[in-house]
Amino acid sequence: MASQLVSISSTLLYVAFILYLVAMLPLATSIKSKSNKPAKIGVTMVIIGFIMQISYFILRWIAQGHAPVSNMYEFITMFAIMIVAGYLITYFYFKTNIFGLFALPISMLLMAYGSMFSREVEPLIPALQSSWLAIHVITVTLAYGILSMSAVAGLIYLLKAVPATEKSWRARFLEAIMAGIVTVIVFIGTTMIMENVVGYQDDFLYTDKQGQNQVAEYHLPSLINFEGAVAVEHTGDNNYEEAQHFHTGINLPPLIDSQKLNTVIWSVILGAIVYGIIRLILRRRIIAVLKPWSNKADLNLMDEIGYRSVIIGFPIFALGGIFFAAIWAQIAWSRFWGWDPKETWAFITFMFYTIFLHLRLNRGYEGEKSAWLAIIGFLLILFNLIAINLLVAGLHSYA
């Protein structure tokens, strides 16, 4: 019964992804249409997809007996759900059609990224056996979803306000964000193709920082590896024998997850190549292609949405990411705070948004300045999600 519920929940998530993808067409049409019908169709599809995502959450909770927020797949999926929730709240409050065209792709990218991780239902380790984990993660992802709306508003603002042909740092930085998005798409696509289609896998036996032997599965050729890693081949059950695999000879200490970093390096290399090809085909910046979709945006409204999103999202993040997290840390590790990499970056994010509000309220950082700050804040969130979670070993490494 449990396996069936998990299977159904995964199917619902897949259908929701397809609905969001299809909804992009009427939402794009609604921007230049004089009729409200395309927008209504698109938003209706999004609502149905959101209901399916919530159904996924409920069914998986029932199947495994605890809130589905205990691993990377579940956390990222929850983040994607909250982004859609943030979009729907923003749409119904401000009635802006353009928002979905930029918010939904972020949610879909997160759903695709989350699907790269194991979806297996496994028993919780002792550190996760607390109701405060669910409270902490759900609150944090809710805050992320709301704060993401400030970044979406900021991106739309900048796409309209910054001339695409301008030779300035702001135009170059905005284009660099587009290049980053291309890299993320390449990262997801490359990993899924090499693992699931090509079936490439090189195994390396290494010793982790706890002194235990582990096997790292490389789905891309090894540019960097763990210190002292030995190439092995799986011979059945839990048995391995030495083998010959490609490796450059660059090794890093086990503090860094070399296998994940190897994938990131490949993604940056391939992403730069794909971005270069796109630029050669378009013969102009990507922001110049996207700019027409933002021409009808109300800059004052985008600025207001960005500010209100931070005003609401920041205290929720402080509650979930700092206060609730400290309570859970005390239960799990017998201390409220320990400067674990994840905890440290949560504090950095907290301080950034504190400074953001200070500059906004006391130094007049409105409009374009506020938009840039909103995007930087979202990049900090993504860095915490991807780099800190995957590349740096710590107490949160299981997540």
Residue pairs with C-beta under 8 A, 6 or more apart in sequence:
1 63
2 63
2 64
2 121
3 63
5 59
5 60
5 62
5 63
6 59
6 60
6 63
6 64
6 119
6 121
8 59
9 55
9 56
9 57
9 59
9 60
9 63
10 56
10 119
12 52
12 53
12 55
12 56
12 59
13 52
13 53
13 56
13 77
13 111
15 49
15 52
16 49
16 50
16 52
16 53
16 56
16 111
17 49
17 108
17 111
17 112
19 45
19 46
19 48
19 49
19 52
20 45
20 46
20 49
20 84
20 104
20 107
20 108
21 108
22 45
23 41
23 42
23 43
23 45
23 46
23 49
23 100
23 104
24 42
24 100
24 101
24 104
24 105
25 42
26 38
26 39
26 41
26 42
26 45
27 38
27 39
27 42
27 43
27 97
27 100
27 101
27 104
28 101
28 293
29 38
29 42
30 36
30 38
30 39
30 42
30 97
31 97
31 98
31 101
31 293
31 296
32 296
33 39
39 97
42 100
43 88
43 91
43 100
46 84
46 87
46 88
46 100
46 104
47 88
49 84
50 81
50 84
50 85
50 88
53 77
53 80
53 81
53 84
54 81
56 77
57 68
57 78
57 81
60 68
60 74
60 121
61 67
61 68
63 121
64 121
66 124
66 134
67 133
67 134
67 137
67 138
68 74
68 77
68 78
69 75
69 78
69 133
69 134
69 137
69 138
69 141
70 124
70 128
70 133
70 399
71 117
71 118
71 122
71 398
71 399
72 114
72 117
72 389
72 390
72 399
73 114
73 115
73 117
73 118
73 119
74 114
75 114
75 137
75 141
75 399
76 110
76 111
76 113
76 114
76 117
76 385
77 110
77 111
77 114
78 137
78 138
78 141
79 110
79 141
79 144
79 145
79 385
80 107
80 108
80 110
80 111
80 114
81 107
81 141
81 145
82 141
82 142
82 144
82 145
82 146
82 148
83 103
83 106
83 107
83 110
83 144
83 145
83 148
84 103
84 104
84 107
84 145
85 142
85 145
86 103
86 145
86 146
86 148
86 149
86 309
87 99
87 100
87 103
87 104
87 107
87 149
87 152
89 146
90 96
90 99
90 103
90 149
90 305
90 309
91 97
91 99
91 100
94 301
94 304
94 305
96 297
96 298
96 301
96 305
98 156
98 293
98 294
98 296
98 297
99 149
99 152
99 153
99 156
99 305
101 293
102 152
102 155
102 156
103 148
103 149
103 152
106 148
106 152
109 181
109 184
109 185
109 188
112 188
112 192
113 184
113 187
113 188
115 192
116 188
116 191
116 192
116 195
125 398
126 332
127 332
127 333
127 395
127 398
128 332
128 398
130 328
130 331
130 332
132 324
132 327
132 328
132 331
133 328
133 332
135 320
135 324
135 328
136 320
136 321
136 324
136 325
136 327
136 328
137 320
138 320
139 316
139 319
139 320
139 321
139 324
140 317
140 320
140 321
140 324
140 325
142 316
142 320
143 313
143 314
143 316
143 317
143 319
143 320
143 321
144 313
144 317
144 381
145 313
146 309
146 312
146 313
146 316
147 309
147 310
147 313
147 314
147 317
147 353
147 377
147 378
147 381
148 309
148 378
148 381
149 305
149 306
149 309
149 313
150 305
150 306
150 307
150 309
150 310
150 313
150 374
150 377
150 378
151 306
151 374
151 375
151 377
151 378
153 302
153 303
153 305
153 306
153 309
153 371
153 374
154 302
154 306
154 370
154 371
154 372
154 373
154 374
154 375
155 177
155 371
155 375
156 294
156 297
156 302
157 297
157 299
157 302
157 303
157 306
157 367
157 368
157 371
158 170
158 174
158 368
158 371
158 372
158 375
159 174
159 287
159 290
159 291
159 293
159 294
159 297
160 291
160 294
160 295
160 297
160 299
160 302
161 299
161 367
161 368
161 371
162 168
162 170
162 171
162 174
162 287
162 368
163 171
164 171
164 284
164 285
164 287
164 288
164 291
165 171
165 284
165 285
165 288
170 368
170 372
171 285
171 287
174 287
175 285
175 286
175 287
177 375
178 285
178 286
178 287
178 290
179 271
179 272
179 275
179 286
182 271
182 274
182 275
182 278
182 286
183 267
183 268
183 271
183 272
183 275
184 267
184 271
185 271
186 267
186 270
186 271
186 274
187 263
187 264
187 267
187 271
190 220
190 263
190 266
190 267
190 270
191 219
191 220
191 263
191 267
194 200
194 219
194 220
195 201
195 219
200 219
200 220
201 217
201 218
201 219
202 217
202 218
202 221
202 222
202 231
202 245
202 246
203 215
203 216
203 217
203 218
203 231
203 232
203 233
203 234
203 240
203 243
203 245
204 215
204 216
204 218
204 222
204 225
204 226
204 229
204 230
204 231
204 232
204 245
204 247
204 259
205 213
205 214
205 215
205 229
205 230
205 232
205 240
206 213
206 214
206 215
206 216
206 225
206 226
206 227
206 228
206 229
206 230
206 254
207 213
207 214
207 226
207 228
207 254
208 214
208 254
208 393
209 253
209 254
209 255
209 393
215 232
215 234
215 240
216 225
216 226
216 229
216 258
216 259
217 259
218 245
218 259
218 262
219 263
220 262
220 263
220 266
221 246
221 266
222 245
222 246
222 247
222 248
222 262
223 248
223 250
223 262
223 265
223 266
224 248
224 250
224 251
224 252
224 258
224 261
224 262
224 265
225 247
225 250
225 251
225 252
225 258
225 259
225 262
226 251
226 252
226 254
226 258
226 259
227 251
227 252
227 253
227 254
228 251
229 247
229 251
229 258
230 242
231 242
231 243
231 244
231 245
231 247
232 240
232 241
232 242
232 243
233 240
233 241
233 242
233 243
234 240
235 241
251 258
252 258
252 261
254 393
255 392
255 393
256 391
256 392
256 393
257 390
257 391
257 392
257 393
257 397
260 390
260 391
261 391
264 387
264 390
264 391
278 286
279 285
279 286
282 288
282 289
299 367
302 371
303 366
303 367
303 370
303 371
306 370
306 371
306 374
307 360
307 366
307 370
309 374
310 353
310 356
310 357
310 360
310 374
310 377
311 357
313 353
314 353
314 354
314 356
314 357
317 349
317 350
317 353
318 350
321 346
321 349
321 350
322 346
322 347
322 350
325 343
325 346
326 336
326 337
327 336
329 335
329 336
329 337
329 338
329 343
330 336
333 395
337 343
338 395
340 394
340 395
340 396
341 388
341 392
341 394
341 396
342 384
342 388
342 389
342 394
342 395
342 396
342 399
345 380
345 383
345 384
345 388
346 384
348 380
349 377
349 380
349 381
349 384
352 376
352 377
352 380
353 377
356 365
356 370
356 373
356 374
356 377
359 365
359 369
359 373
360 366
360 370
360 373
365 373
388 394
388 396
389 396
389 397
389 399
